[in-house]
Amino acid sequence: MKNIAQEEWRKLLAEDKDAVIIDVRTREEFESGYLKNAQLIDIMQPQSFMDAVKKLDKNKNYYMYCRSGNRSGQSCQILDSQGFKNTYNLQGGMLEWNGEIER
């Protein structure tokens, strides 16, 4: 896992053809606004989270975010423990995000 700031997040995503963006917040949080191309996998639903993780391609690069960066950090650690090679945690999460938000 690598903790990255917004600037690096944007730069890496722009250059990464294997990028997958995952929002690990709740459905309610997700529906209030999310990052472009993000898919929701709620870490607060442990069984469905793990079921979804098992279906992910371990060769892709996973960009995880949540409200503040805590849950996404935990999510990165879980993916790392499952053999994923490249996980990135957005520092500060949505609280500090100053870019566009989809609704």
Secondary structure, 3 states (H helix, E strand, C coil): CEEECHHHHHHHHHHCCCEEEEECCCHHHHHCCECCCCEECCCCCHHHHHHHHHCCCCCCEEEEECCCCHHHHHHHHHHHHCCCCEEEEECCHHHHCCCCCEC
